[in-house]
């Protein structure tokens, strides 16, 4: 076959949290960030990162779900919105595209997990 990148390297590059961890381990500069898998992670994330910050899905692309947050209230509101956006995001012709959802839809925290995780990152 054709030479390419090792699958583990590709997986890390597609996961924003894993990418940041690899950068830190290699001694490269990386913005403060914290993985949020559920609302229970908010206090730790706010303490570590602070505000203003950016929420970004760990497996997102094309800026879908990337939102600036300026306060705890923003974080709580936008976290739910981003999770809803990512629930309906679809891959078309190899590209991630934004799906349609209702802003009134409640995304239960019980649906938390790596596939629905976001990264809170310092601006």
C-alpha positions as CSV (number, residue, x, y, z in Angstrom):
1,X,0.0,0.0,0.0
2,X,0.9,3.6,0.0
3,X,2.9,5.1,2.9
4,X,0.9,7.2,5.2
5,X,0.6,8.4,8.8
6,X,0.3,5.9,11.6
7,X,-3.4,5.4,12.5
8,X,-2.7,6.4,16.2
9,X,-1.2,9.7,15.0
10,X,-4.3,10.3,12.8
11,X,-6.6,9.6,15.7
12,X,-4.8,12.0,18.0
13,X,-4.9,14.7,15.3
14,X,-8.7,14.3,14.9
15,X,-9.3,14.6,18.7
16,X,-8.6,18.1,19.9
17,X,-8.1,17.0,23.5
18,X,-5.6,14.2,22.5
19,X,-3.8,16.7,20.3
20,X,-3.4,19.2,23.1
21,X,-2.1,16.4,25.4
22,X,0.4,15.2,22.9
23,X,1.6,18.8,22.4
24,X,2.1,19.2,26.2
25,X,3.9,15.9,26.4
26,X,6.3,16.9,23.6
27,X,7.0,20.2,25.4
28,X,5.2,22.3,22.8
29,X,3.2,25.4,23.7
30,X,-0.5,24.7,24.0
31,X,-3.3,26.9,25.3
32,X,-4.9,26.0,28.7
33,X,-7.7,23.6,28.1
34,X,-9.9,21.1,29.9
35,X,-12.0,18.3,28.6
36,X,-15.7,18.5,29.5
37,X,-17.6,15.3,29.3
38,X,-20.6,16.4,31.4
39,X,-21.8,19.4,33.4
40,X,-20.0,17.9,36.4
41,X,-16.7,18.9,34.8
42,X,-17.7,22.7,34.7
43,X,-16.1,23.7,38.0
44,X,-12.7,22.1,37.1
45,X,-12.8,23.5,33.6
46,X,-13.6,27.1,34.8
47,X,-10.9,27.0,37.4
48,X,-8.2,25.7,35.0
49,X,-9.1,27.7,31.9
50,X,-11.0,30.8,33.1
51,X,-12.9,33.3,30.8
52,X,-13.1,34.3,28.1
53,X,-12.7,30.9,26.5
54,X,-13.9,28.8,23.6
55,X,-16.0,25.7,23.6
56,X,-15.1,23.3,20.7
57,X,-16.2,19.7,20.1
58,X,-13.2,17.4,20.4
59,X,-14.1,15.7,17.1
60,X,-15.6,18.6,15.2
61,X,-14.5,20.3,12.0
62,X,-15.4,23.4,9.9
63,X,-15.9,25.5,13.1
64,X,-19.2,23.7,13.8
65,X,-19.9,24.1,17.5
66,X,-17.0,26.5,18.2
67,X,-18.4,29.2,20.5
68,X,-16.9,31.9,22.6
69,X,-18.0,31.9,26.3
70,X,-17.5,34.8,28.6
71,X,-19.0,33.5,31.8
72,X,-20.4,30.5,33.6
73,X,-23.9,31.3,32.4
74,X,-22.5,31.4,28.8
75,X,-20.8,28.1,29.3
76,X,-23.9,26.4,30.6
77,X,-26.1,27.7,27.8
78,X,-23.6,27.2,24.9
79,X,-22.6,23.7,26.1
80,X,-26.1,22.5,25.6
81,X,-26.4,24.2,22.3
82,X,-23.1,22.8,21.0
83,X,-24.0,19.3,22.1
84,X,-27.3,19.6,20.2
85,X,-25.5,20.9,17.1
86,X,-23.0,18.0,17.2
87,X,-25.9,15.5,17.7
88,X,-27.2,16.5,14.3
89,X,-24.0,17.1,12.4
90,X,-23.5,14.8,9.5
91,X,-20.7,13.8,7.1
92,X,-21.5,14.5,3.5
93,X,-18.9,13.8,0.8
94,X,-16.3,13.4,3.4
95,X,-16.9,16.7,5.1
96,X,-18.7,17.4,8.4
97,X,-21.7,19.6,7.9
98,X,-24.1,21.2,10.3
99,X,-27.4,19.4,10.7
100,X,-30.8,20.9,11.7
101,X,-32.0,20.9,15.3
102,X,-34.4,22.8,17.5
103,X,-32.8,25.2,20.0
104,X,-35.5,24.2,22.4
105,X,-34.4,20.6,22.4
106,X,-33.0,19.5,25.7
107,X,-29.9,17.3,25.4
108,X,-29.7,15.2,28.5
109,X,-26.5,15.0,30.4
110,X,-27.0,11.2,30.6
111,X,-25.9,11.2,26.9
112,X,-22.5,12.4,28.0
113,X,-19.4,10.6,26.7
114,X,-16.4,11.0,24.5
115,X,-18.5,11.3,21.4
116,X,-20.3,14.3,22.9
117,X,-17.3,15.8,24.7
118,X,-16.2,19.4,24.3
119,X,-13.0,21.2,25.0
120,X,-13.0,24.5,27.0
121,X,-9.9,26.3,25.7
122,X,-8.4,29.6,26.7
123,X,-8.6,32.3,24.1
